[in-house]
Amino acid sequence: MIIVCSLADQKSICQSVNASHLISVVDPGYQPETPHNIQNHLKLGFDDIIEIKEENTIYRVPGISSKQILPNQNHINDIIDFVNTWDQSTPIVIHCWCGVSRSMATAIFILCNINPGNADKNVRYMRSIAPHANPNKLMVSIFERYLKIDGQITEAFNKYPHTITYDCATTFAPVTIFKIKELKDFR
């Protein structure tokens, strides 16, 4: 089981589903605590952006501007290596700030890694459960290179765009559960 949620929900979700693995993809400098029942916790810090823009100023500390950090190959390699330690016998929880972009990019990678050769089907499955998913496009493109399916996930998301939008400053996305057997049986 793959569970995607917001930062606000991750601790209670990890405890309620007895997850063994947790991936935190949040802003740089923020290190969420590891829930006591989690044996494996990957913490990554990068911004939810696809390019650095000079006009976008980020303030991690009030009044002090910070350099933007793009998701990069090292971050993706860390995710890939970490996911490869997960044996699928227990749930894995993935969270970002809102549960919409960085965490969903990680989730679609896991779905495509588990169910290779079916990018379109995997995206349709994700869409059927998470119409709000709007995966970080840069992360997706790096995952596509690793999976050797350049452009297939991106193309599928373009065919099946998100239909619900959240203002992540005020509202978090709902907890989303992807079941591996359900994915494989999905038509």
N, C-alpha and C positions, 0 to 999 in steps of 0.2 A: 504494500500500500504506500502510495506517495501522497503526502498531505502538504498543501500549500496554504500558508496563512500570513497574517501581518505580524509585525513585531509585537503588537499588543496581545496577540493570541498565542504566541509560540510556547510560552511556559506552560499554560494550562493544557494546551493540545498535547505537548510532549508527555505530560504526566498522565493524561486521560487515555492515551492510546498505547502507552508503554513503548514509545519509540526507542530505537537503539542509536539512530543517527540523526543529526541535526545539522543543517547547512544554514548559516546566517550570512546573507549578502546584503549588507547595510552600508551606510555612509562611512567614509574613512574616519578613523579615530573613535568610532563607537564600537565597543566590545560588549555585546550582551552577555549576561551571566549564563553559564551552562546549567540547565536544570539538573537537579541531583540524580535523576534516573538515566541521564544520557551518558553513554560510554564514549561516544564518538561525536565530536563537535568541530566542524570546520567554520572558522570565522574569517570572512573576507570583507574588506572595506574599499569600495569604489562607488563613484556617483552613478546615478541612473541616467546616463547621457550616452549619446552615440557619436558625438564630436565635441571638441572643446571650442567654445565661442567666447571671444573676448568680452562681448556685451553681457554675458551671463556671469554675474558675480555670486559666489557662494559664500555664505557666512555661517561657518560651523560654530563659531563663538560670536556672540553679538558684537557688532562693530568691527570685527576683524575679518577681512576677506581672505579666502583660502583658494589655493590652486585646485582646479578641477582634476579629478582622476578618472580616466576612462577604464572600463573593463578591458583587460588585455590577455594575451596568450598565457601568461603566468597564472592569472586568476583562473582561467578556464582549465589549464592543466591541473591546478589544485582541485578543482571540482571533479574533473574526470578521475583523478587518482583516488579521491575520497569516495566517489560513487562506486568505484571498483572494489572497495572494501565492504560494501553493503551486499549481503547475501539474499536479500528480499524476504527473509523469513520473519522480519519484524518491520514495522513502519519506519519510513524515513520522512522527516519533517523538513520543509524548506520555507524560510521566511525572508522577506525583505521588509521594507517599511510598511507598505500597503498590501502586499500580496497580489500584485498585478503585473509587474514588469521583470525585475531581476529574478525573482523566485519562479515566475512562470517560464522564463527562458531556461532556467535550470531544469524545471520539470519537463519541458518538451524535449530537452536533451535526453533525460532519463527515459522517457517514453520511446523515443526513437532508438536509443541504445538497446532497450529491452525488445523492441519490435522493429528490427531493422528492415529496410526496404519498403517501408510503408509510411513515409513522411506525410502524405496527404491524409491517409486514414488516421494517423496519430493526431494530426491537427484537428481533424473533424471530431475525433473523440474528445480532445481537450475542449473544443468549442461547445460540444453538447453539454458539458458539465460546467464550463467556465466561460460564459459569453463575455465576461469582463477581462479575460486574459489579454494582455497587450505586451508580449515579451520584448525585452530590450533587443533591438535589432542588431546591435553590434555583437552582443553575446551570442545571439542565434547564428550570425555569420561565422563566428569562430568555431562554434560547435559543429556547424555544417562542414567546415573543412576537416575537422577531426573525423567525423562520420563518413567523409568522402561522398557527400550528397550536396555539393555546392548549389545553393539556391533553392533546393526543394522545400525546405521548411518555410523559407521566406515566401516562396510562390504560393504555398498552401495558405499561409496566413493572409496573403493578399486576396486570395479567392474567398476566404471565410473571415472577414474582419470582425473585430470586437464590436459588440452591440450595446454594451453597458459601460459607462465611464464613471469613475469615482474621483471626487476631489479629495486626494489623499491627505490634504491638510486638515480635513474635517471628518472624513468617513473612510473606514477601511473596508477592503473587499471581504466577502464571506470566506469562511474556511472552505477549502476545496479538496475533495478526496478523489484520487485516481486509483482505481483497482486494476491490477495487472491482468487478472483473468477477464475482467470486463473489457479491457483494452483489446485483448486477443480475440474475443468473441464479437467485438463491435463491427458492424457492417456499414 
